[in-house]
Amino acid sequence: MRTLKPSGFSSKRFLLTPGTLCRAGLLTLLSLGTAHADPQKVWATGAYSFSDELGGFRITGASGIGTKEDPLVITEELNSATPVTLTIRATKPIEAFGKAGDVANGIMYMRIDVLNNSALPWVEFQFELQEILDQPSVFGDGLSFDQRNKTPDNVWSSNFADFDRQFEPYDRLLFKNGKVDPLKTATFDFLVTDYTPRWTFYLVQDPRIPTG
């Protein structure tokens, strides 16, 4: 990640106008603000990286290569009951159906461990895949929660008994009939398939609170 740094000032420049000095002071303040900002951390594992750069939550760990035996495990902390977006990027060459871990092959067994730090109970939890940020993932982009498998056996949660998958015009996976109390952790297992792998895509996570 590139960090802004103030340009060096020669003694000759300081002998110029007061306006120049003001601009120099402003650049210094901006650089200090950048230095003290909390950087978003990128976690790399297997052939992918995972980032909380879009805000609203914090990644605390990542491991695995994305196979059924060694899934990509992302641990997170959500501080509110509002949707957040995980940014996923390929860090190795893209090769559909290649060896997991060596290439980004578009077959990603995933496990999300989420700590509820929102002070509110969650009664449902929804995931949504997007190839383009804030735009629904359609059938033609090849990205889905294993859409071709009509009877998936790899979708599971520690806290929710049931799930629904919605396809067209969205790729959504909703876990329901359960609860995650504040300061408790829920685990979600699912398979993401992308038959036309891209360098970057997004996973929106939406905890639901009681409406009554």
C-alpha positions in Angstrom: 0.0 0.0 0.0 1.4 3.4 -0.9 1.8 5.9 1.9 1.7 9.6 1.2 4.9 11.4 2.3 5.6 15.1 2.2 7.9 16.4 -0.5 11.3 17.7 0.7 11.7 21.4 1.0 14.9 23.2 0.0 16.2 26.2 1.9 15.6 28.3 -1.2 11.9 27.4 -1.3 11.5 28.6 2.3 12.7 32.0 1.2 9.7 32.4 -1.1 6.2 33.7 -0.3 4.1 33.2 2.8 1.7 31.2 0.6 4.4 28.7 -0.1 5.0 28.3 3.7 1.2 27.7 4.2 1.2 25.0 1.5 4.2 23.4 3.1 2.5 23.4 6.5 -0.6 21.9 5.0 1.4 19.1 3.4 3.1 18.3 6.7 -0.3 18.1 8.5 -1.7 15.8 5.8 1.4 13.5 6.1 1.0 13.4 9.9 -2.7 12.4 9.5 -1.7 9.7 7.1 1.0 8.4 9.4 -1.4 8.1 12.4 -4.3 6.5 10.4 -5.0 2.9 11.1 -4.1 1.0 8.0 -6.4 -1.7 6.7 -4.7 -5.1 6.9 -4.6 -7.5 4.0 -4.4 -11.2 4.9 -3.0 -13.6 2.2 -3.5 -17.3 2.2 -3.6 -19.9 -0.6 -3.9 -18.1 -3.9 -6.0 -15.2 -2.5 -5.9 -12.1 -0.3 -8.7 -10.9 1.9 -9.1 -7.3 2.9 -11.4 -5.3 5.2 -10.5 -2.1 3.3 -14.2 -1.1 2.7 -14.7 -0.7 6.5 -17.2 -1.7 9.1 -15.5 -4.8 10.3 -12.0 -6.2 11.1 -10.3 -9.3 9.8 -8.3 -11.1 12.6 -7.0 -14.1 10.7 -6.8 -16.1 7.5 -5.6 -19.6 6.7 -6.1 -22.5 4.3 -5.9 -23.0 0.5 -9.6 -23.5 -0.4 -10.0 -27.2 -0.7 -12.7 -29.2 1.1 -10.0 -30.7 3.3 -8.3 -27.4 3.9 -10.8 -24.6 3.4 -10.1 -20.9 3.3 -10.8 -19.8 6.9 -11.4 -16.1 7.6 -11.9 -14.9 11.1 -13.7 -11.6 11.6 -15.1 -9.2 14.1 -18.3 -7.2 13.2 -18.9 -4.1 15.4 -22.4 -3.3 14.1 -25.4 -5.1 12.6 -25.1 -3.4 9.2 -23.8 -5.0 6.0 -20.0 -5.1 5.4 -18.0 -6.1 2.4 -15.0 -8.4 2.2 -12.7 -7.7 -0.7 -11.1 -10.9 -2.2 -8.2 -10.7 -4.7 -6.2 -13.4 -6.6 -2.6 -13.2 -5.6 -1.3 -16.0 -7.9 -1.9 -16.8 -11.6 -5.5 -17.5 -12.5 -6.1 -21.0 -13.9 -9.6 -22.5 -13.9 -9.6 -25.9 -12.2 -5.9 -25.7 -11.5 -4.3 -26.9 -8.3 -5.6 -25.1 -5.3 -3.1 -23.0 -3.5 -0.8 -22.8 -6.5 -3.2 -20.9 -8.7 -6.6 -19.1 -8.3 -8.7 -21.9 -9.7 -12.2 -20.5 -9.0 -13.1 -23.3 -6.6 -13.1 -22.0 -3.0 -14.3 -23.9 0.0 -14.7 -21.2 2.6 -15.3 -21.0 6.3 -16.2 -17.6 7.9 -15.9 -17.3 11.7 -17.6 -14.1 12.8 -17.6 -12.5 16.2 -20.7 -10.6 17.0 -19.4 -7.4 18.7 -22.5 -5.4 17.7 -24.3 -5.5 21.1 -27.4 -6.8 19.3 -28.4 -10.4 18.6 -28.4 -11.7 15.0 -31.4 -13.8 14.0 -30.3 -14.3 10.3 -27.1 -13.9 8.4 -26.9 -13.3 4.6 -23.9 -13.5 2.2 -24.0 -12.0 -1.3 -21.4 -12.4 -4.0 -20.5 -9.5 -6.4 -18.0 -9.4 -9.2 -18.5 -5.6 -9.5 -18.9 -3.7 -6.3 -22.6 -2.9 -5.5 -23.9 -4.7 -8.6 -25.7 -8.0 -8.5 -23.9 -11.1 -9.7 -25.7 -12.5 -12.7 -25.6 -16.1 -14.1 -23.3 -15.1 -17.0 -20.4 -14.0 -14.8 -19.8 -17.6 -13.6 -19.6 -16.5 -9.9 -22.0 -18.2 -7.4 -22.5 -20.2 -4.3 -22.1 -23.5 -6.3 -25.2 -22.7 -8.3 -24.9 -25.8 -10.6 -25.2 -28.1 -7.6 -29.0 -28.4 -6.8 -28.5 -30.3 -3.6 -25.3 -28.9 -1.9 -24.0 -30.8 1.1 -21.3 -28.2 1.9 -23.4 -25.4 3.3 -23.5 -25.4 7.1 -23.6 -23.0 10.1 -22.9 -23.6 13.8 -25.8 -21.3 14.8 -28.4 -21.6 12.1 -30.4 -24.7 11.2 -31.5 -23.8 7.7 -30.4 -21.9 4.6 -31.8 -20.6 1.4 -29.9 -19.8 -1.8 -31.1 -17.2 -4.2 -29.9 -16.9 -7.8 -30.8 -14.4 -10.5 -30.5 -11.5 -10.3 -28.5 -12.0 -7.1 -26.2 -14.7 -5.8 -27.2 -14.8 -2.1 -27.0 -17.3 0.7 -29.2 -16.7 3.7 -28.8 -18.6 7.0 -31.9 -18.6 9.2 -33.7 -20.3 12.1 -31.0 -19.5 14.7 -29.3 -16.8 16.6 -25.9 -15.3 17.4 -25.8 -13.5 20.7 -23.5 -10.5 21.4 -19.9 -11.5 22.0 -20.5 -15.0 20.5 -19.0 -16.4 17.4 -20.8 -18.1 14.5 -19.2 -20.3 11.8 -20.4 -20.5 8.2 -19.3 -23.0 5.7 -20.0 -22.8 1.9 -18.5 -23.3 -1.5 -17.9 -20.4 -3.9 -17.4 -21.3 -7.6 -16.2 -18.9 -10.3 -16.0 -20.6 -13.7 -14.6 -17.4 -15.3 -12.2 -16.3 -12.5 -11.5 -12.6 -12.0 -8.7 -10.9 -10.1 -11.1 -9.2 -7.7 -14.6 -10.0 -6.3 -16.6 -9.2 -3.2 -18.5 -11.0 -0.4 -21.2 -8.8 1.2 -22.1 -10.0 4.8 -25.4 -8.9 6.3 -26.3 -9.7 9.9 -30.0 -9.4 10.6 -31.5 -8.3 13.9 -35.0 -8.8 15.3 -37.6 -6.5 13.8 -40.1 -6.6 16.6 
